[in-house]
Structure formats: structure tokens, C-alpha cells
């Protein structure tokens, strides 16, 4: 090869060693420099091109890091295009988590008289700003700047203790159980998905279900299957069939005021779900975020 044909642009923002590297790559990929071609020693090529030896050495090092060059002590540097390390395609590693714009439009576009139940968003007028300001001022006065520091990762300790006591009184938690405070049920489900659902495992969700839950498990690579929800809650018959056919990893169920149907499961249905889950060894996640919203009844 005519090494002197390699050219460089001194005014280019690309470093000279990188320009040299890219020209070598182009010639190797085009076959001008086939496997086994011996490249000139760095000192010799630097003299031919009028470059500093360290510049040529940097280009050779970049080629070697790419797997395009193999240096042998005492023998020289040789082209190894057939064993080049494949480029890492980051874009292919990212799962598509883009929201469904058509779904968003269906959820959020409406007239002024409509009430949107697609997400847990309260009307701004339902908040008392003065009460909030009073609470903030009270706590700042009592605790000073310490309240503005980063707190415990598992949640504000007094809140956790209060929740634990409430859950024990309701028979939900045992004395040794722990409580973790999250930024809403979505974060709680995200943590569960990361811990309990490897990619390609089957997760059963209610159908219909709020889009956030479905998208969360899909983004994690799970195979999401829906179980129909009727006036009395999730279909037990369909659930048993899915347990038998697909051996799911996880079932997520909202027994009280299911979102978006509002259905509530009866006691016998809840017992049957636990019986089936034990029989088929399926973990059950109870998403019970709405139980405290009832106005009357059990």
C-alpha cells in the first residue's frame, strides 16, 4: 500500500491520530488492508507521514482496542479485521417505553363538563393551601433545618411507625414485618417488578387496568396477560385457567375499588385466589391503595 496517500486536515476538530485511525478502519473494512497485513512500525510510518511517533502510536492503540490490530513483540503489528469486536448498539438495548399517544388523547381529551377518572389526580380546589402552609411552618419551626436534609431511604421513621401500628391493628401486618414508604403505588410496583419478575416471565394483571401498571411491567420485559374484571371483581375461573396454562410468576390484584372499574372482591373470592396461588405457586401482590376511600360499609 502507498502509505504516503494517507492525508490529514490540520484545521479539523478531529485529532490527527483519530483521522489516521479512521483512514485505517476504512481501508480495513473495504478490503484494501486484508487480514494479516503488516503495518509499518510507528517510527517508520511517522517519518513517512511527517507526524509525531506518539500520534501514530495512539492510532495503532485505538485500532488494537477495536480488535482491528494485533501487535506481536519483535514481529510487528498485523491487521485482524475478521476478529474485530462488534460495535455495541446501545439503541437496541433500550426497551421502548414511549407512551401510547392515542391512549393519552383518549384519556385526557374531553369537554369541560366531563370528569376524568383515568389517573389519581385531585381537583386543585380540593387542597387547602393555607392549611399546608401552616403545617410546613409548624414543622420547620419545630425541627429547623434538619427536616430539609435527606431522610431515611425507607421513609420518614415516625410515618413508618404510625403505618406499622395501623396495619397491625387492622391485622394486616405481623409484629416483625417491615414497612417501606414509596412515592406512590407505581414506585412500589416498580420495585416489585425488578425483584420478582425477570424478563420474559408472565405477569397477570386485571383487565382493564390503569395504564401505568401495564406499561411498567411491559417496560421490564415481562409477558403481561390480562384477567377479565366484572362487577364482582377479577374472574376466578379465568384466573385458574391462566395459572394452569402459563405458570405465571406474579399476579397483581386490586381487591378494593379496582381501577378503573371500581369493583370490589368478596371474601370468598379472595380466599379462592389465595388457594389457587398456593396451589400453583404464584406470588400475589395486593395493590390495596383505595381501601381507605370507602364512605360506608365493610
C-alpha positions as CSV (number, residue, x, y, z in Angstrom):
1,X,0.0,0.0,0.0
2,X,1.1,3.6,-0.6
3,X,1.2,4.8,3.0
4,X,2.0,8.3,1.8
5,X,-1.5,8.5,0.4
6,X,-2.9,9.0,3.9
7,X,-3.9,12.6,4.3
8,X,-4.8,14.9,7.2
9,X,-6.7,18.1,7.8
10,X,-4.8,20.3,10.3
11,X,-7.7,22.6,10.8
12,X,-10.2,19.8,11.6
13,X,-11.6,19.5,15.1
14,X,-10.9,15.7,14.8
15,X,-7.4,14.9,16.3
16,X,-4.7,13.8,13.9
17,X,-4.4,10.4,15.5
18,X,-8.2,9.9,15.1
19,X,-8.0,10.9,11.4
20,X,-5.3,8.3,10.9
21,X,-7.3,5.7,12.8
22,X,-10.5,6.3,10.7
23,X,-8.5,6.0,7.5
24,X,-7.1,2.7,8.6
25,X,-10.6,1.5,9.5
26,X,-12.0,2.5,6.1
27,X,-9.2,0.6,4.3
28,X,-9.6,-2.5,6.5
29,X,-13.4,-2.6,6.1
30,X,-13.1,-2.1,2.3
31,X,-10.5,-4.9,2.0
32,X,-7.7,-2.7,0.9
33,X,-5.8,-3.9,4.0
34,X,-6.8,-7.6,4.3
35,X,-6.3,-9.8,7.3
36,X,-2.6,-10.4,8.1
37,X,-1.3,-7.2,6.5
38,X,1.7,-6.0,8.4
39,X,1.6,-2.3,9.2
40,X,4.8,-0.3,9.3
41,X,6.5,0.3,12.7
42,X,5.2,3.5,14.3
43,X,8.6,5.3,13.9
44,X,8.7,4.4,10.2
45,X,5.1,5.5,9.5
46,X,5.6,8.7,11.4
47,X,8.6,9.6,9.3
48,X,6.7,8.8,6.0
49,X,3.7,10.9,7.0
50,X,5.6,13.7,8.8
51,X,3.9,13.0,12.1
52,X,5.0,12.6,15.7
53,X,5.6,9.0,16.6
54,X,3.2,9.2,19.6
55,X,0.4,10.3,17.2
56,X,0.8,7.1,15.1
57,X,1.1,5.0,18.3
58,X,-2.2,6.4,19.6
59,X,-3.9,5.5,16.3
60,X,-2.4,1.9,16.5
61,X,-3.7,1.6,20.1
62,X,-7.2,2.6,19.1
63,X,-7.1,0.0,16.3
64,X,-6.0,-2.6,18.7
65,X,-8.7,-1.7,21.2
66,X,-11.2,-2.2,18.4
67,X,-9.8,-5.6,17.7
68,X,-8.6,-4.5,14.2
69,X,-4.9,-4.8,15.0
70,X,-2.7,-7.3,16.9
71,X,0.7,-6.3,18.0
72,X,3.4,-9.1,18.3
73,X,6.6,-8.2,20.2
74,X,9.5,-8.5,17.8
75,X,7.3,-9.2,14.8
76,X,5.2,-6.0,14.3
77,X,1.5,-5.1,14.1
78,X,-0.9,-7.1,11.9
79,X,-4.4,-6.4,10.6
80,X,-7.1,-8.6,12.2
81,X,-10.3,-7.4,10.6
82,X,-12.0,-10.9,10.8
83,X,-11.9,-10.7,14.6
84,X,-13.0,-7.1,15.1
85,X,-15.1,-6.6,18.1
86,X,-18.7,-5.9,17.1
87,X,-19.9,-2.4,17.7
88,X,-22.1,-2.1,20.7
89,X,-25.6,-0.9,19.7
90,X,-26.9,0.9,22.7
91,X,-30.2,1.8,21.0
92,X,-31.1,-1.8,20.7
93,X,-30.6,-2.3,24.5
94,X,-33.2,0.3,25.4
95,X,-36.7,-1.0,25.7
96,X,-39.4,1.1,24.1
97,X,-41.2,2.9,27.0
98,X,-42.7,5.7,24.9
99,X,-46.3,6.3,25.9
100,X,-49.2,5.5,23.6
101,X,-50.2,8.9,22.4
102,X,-53.5,7.7,21.1
103,X,-54.3,6.3,24.5
104,X,-53.2,9.6,26.1
105,X,-55.5,11.5,23.9
106,X,-58.4,9.2,24.7
107,X,-57.8,9.6,28.4
108,X,-57.2,13.3,28.6
109,X,-59.2,14.9,25.8
110,X,-62.7,15.8,26.9
111,X,-65.2,18.6,27.3
112,X,-65.4,20.9,30.2
113,X,-68.3,19.0,31.8
114,X,-66.5,15.6,31.8
115,X,-64.8,14.2,34.9
116,X,-61.6,12.3,34.2
117,X,-61.0,9.1,36.3
118,X,-58.0,7.8,34.3
119,X,-55.5,8.9,36.9
120,X,-55.5,9.7,40.6
121,X,-55.5,13.5,40.1
122,X,-57.5,15.6,42.5
123,X,-59.1,18.9,41.7
124,X,-56.8,21.8,42.7
125,X,-59.6,23.4,44.6
126,X,-59.7,20.3,46.9
127,X,-56.4,21.4,48.5
128,X,-56.3,23.9,51.3
129,X,-53.1,25.9,50.6
130,X,-53.4,27.8,53.9
131,X,-53.5,24.5,55.9
132,X,-50.5,23.2,54.0
133,X,-48.5,26.4,54.7
134,X,-49.4,26.2,58.3
135,X,-48.2,22.6,58.6
136,X,-45.0,23.4,56.8
137,X,-44.3,26.4,59.1
138,X,-45.1,24.4,62.2
139,X,-42.7,21.6,61.3
140,X,-39.9,24.0,60.2
141,X,-40.2,25.8,63.5
142,X,-40.1,22.6,65.5
143,X,-37.3,20.8,63.6
144,X,-35.4,23.6,62.0
145,X,-33.1,22.8,59.0
146,X,-32.8,19.1,59.9
147,X,-36.1,18.4,58.2
148,X,-34.6,19.6,54.9
149,X,-31.9,17.0,55.0
150,X,-32.1,13.7,53.1
151,X,-34.0,11.3,55.3
152,X,-34.0,7.5,55.6
153,X,-34.3,5.7,52.2
154,X,-37.1,3.5,53.6
155,X,-39.2,6.5,54.5
156,X,-39.8,9.0,57.4
157,X,-39.4,7.0,60.6
158,X,-42.4,8.4,62.5
159,X,-44.6,7.8,59.5
160,X,-43.4,4.3,59.2
161,X,-44.1,3.6,62.8
162,X,-47.6,5.1,62.5
163,X,-48.3,2.9,59.4
164,X,-47.0,-0.2,61.1
165,X,-49.2,0.4,64.1
166,X,-52.3,0.9,61.9
167,X,-51.5,-2.2,59.9
168,X,-51.0,-4.3,63.0
169,X,-54.3,-3.1,64.4
170,X,-56.1,-4.0,61.2
171,X,-54.5,-7.5,61.2
172,X,-52.5,-6.8,58.0
173,X,-49.0,-6.7,59.5
174,X,-47.3,-9.0,61.9
175,X,-45.1,-7.7,64.7
176,X,-41.8,-8.4,62.8
177,X,-43.0,-7.0,59.5
178,X,-41.3,-4.0,58.0
179,X,-42.8,-1.0,56.2
180,X,-41.3,0.8,53.2
181,X,-42.7,4.1,52.2
182,X,-42.6,4.8,48.4
183,X,-43.6,7.6,46.2
184,X,-47.0,6.1,45.3
185,X,-48.0,2.6,44.3
186,X,-46.3,3.0,40.9
187,X,-42.9,3.0,42.6
188,X,-43.9,0.2,44.8
189,X,-44.9,-1.9,41.8
190,X,-41.7,-0.9,40.0
191,X,-39.6,-2.3,42.9
192,X,-41.6,-5.5,43.0
193,X,-41.2,-5.9,39.2
194,X,-37.4,-5.5,39.5
195,X,-37.2,-8.1,42.3
196,X,-39.7,-10.7,41.3
197,X,-40.2,-10.6,37.5
198,X,-37.2,-11.4,35.3
199,X,-37.7,-10.6,31.6
200,X,-40.0,-12.9,29.6
201,X,-41.8,-14.2,32.8
202,X,-45.6,-14.0,32.7
203,X,-47.4,-11.4,34.9
204,X,-51.1,-11.4,35.3
205,X,-52.9,-8.1,35.6
206,X,-56.6,-7.2,35.8
207,X,-58.2,-6.2,32.5
208,X,-59.0,-3.4,32.3
209,X,-56.3,-1.9,34.5
210,X,-54.8,1.5,34.7
211,X,-52.1,2.0,32.0
212,X,-49.3,2.8,34.4
213,X,-49.2,-0.7,35.8
214,X,-49.4,-2.4,32.4
215,X,-46.7,-0.2,30.9
216,X,-44.4,-0.7,34.0
217,X,-44.3,-4.5,33.6
218,X,-44.0,-4.3,29.8
219,X,-41.0,-2.0,30.1
220,X,-39.4,-4.5,32.4
221,X,-39.7,-7.2,29.7
222,X,-42.5,-9.2,31.3
223,X,-45.1,-11.1,29.3
224,X,-48.3,-9.3,30.5
225,X,-51.6,-11.2,30.3
226,X,-55.0,-9.7,31.4
227,X,-57.7,-11.4,33.5
228,X,-61.2,-10.0,33.0
229,X,-62.8,-7.9,35.7
230,X,-66.5,-8.0,36.1
231,X,-69.0,-6.4,38.6
232,X,-67.7,-8.7,41.4
233,X,-64.0,-8.2,40.6
234,X,-61.4,-10.4,38.8
235,X,-62.7,-13.6,37.2
236,X,-61.7,-16.6,39.3
237,X,-62.5,-19.1,36.5
238,X,-60.3,-17.3,34.0
239,X,-57.6,-16.9,36.6
240,X,-57.4,-20.6,37.3
241,X,-57.1,-21.3,33.6
242,X,-54.2,-18.8,33.2
243,X,-52.5,-20.3,36.3
244,X,-52.7,-23.7,34.7
245,X,-51.7,-22.8,31.2
246,X,-48.9,-20.2,31.7
247,X,-47.4,-20.8,35.1
248,X,-47.2,-17.0,35.8
249,X,-44.6,-15.5,38.1
250,X,-46.9,-12.9,39.6
251,X,-50.5,-11.8,40.0
252,X,-51.3,-8.2,40.8
253,X,-54.8,-7.6,42.0
254,X,-56.6,-4.6,43.4
255,X,-59.4,-6.1,45.7
256,X,-60.9,-2.9,46.8
257,X,-62.4,-0.4,44.3
258,X,-60.4,-1.8,41.4
259,X,-59.1,0.9,39.0
260,X,-60.8,1.7,36.7
261,X,-64.0,-0.4,37.2
262,X,-64.5,0.3,40.9
263,X,-65.3,-3.4,41.5
264,X,-64.7,-5.0,45.0
265,X,-63.9,-8.6,45.5
266,X,-65.9,-10.6,48.0
267,X,-64.3,-12.5,50.9
268,X,-64.8,-16.0,49.3
269,X,-63.3,-14.8,46.0
270,X,-60.2,-13.5,48.0
271,X,-59.8,-16.9,49.7
272,X,-60.1,-18.7,46.4
273,X,-57.4,-16.5,44.8
274,X,-55.0,-17.3,47.7
275,X,-55.9,-21.0,47.5
276,X,-55.1,-21.1,43.7
277,X,-51.9,-19.1,44.2
278,X,-50.7,-21.5,46.8
279,X,-51.6,-24.5,44.6
280,X,-49.8,-23.1,41.5
281,X,-47.0,-21.3,43.5
282,X,-47.8,-17.8,42.2
283,X,-46.8,-14.7,44.1
284,X,-49.8,-12.4,44.8
285,X,-49.3,-8.6,45.0
286,X,-52.2,-6.9,46.7
287,X,-52.5,-3.3,45.4
288,X,-54.7,-2.0,48.1
289,X,-54.3,1.7,47.6
290,X,-58.1,2.6,47.6
291,X,-59.4,0.7,50.7
292,X,-59.3,3.8,52.9
293,X,-61.5,5.7,50.4
294,X,-64.8,4.0,51.3
295,X,-67.6,6.1,52.7
296,X,-69.7,3.3,54.2
297,X,-69.8,-0.5,54.5
298,X,-67.2,-3.2,55.0
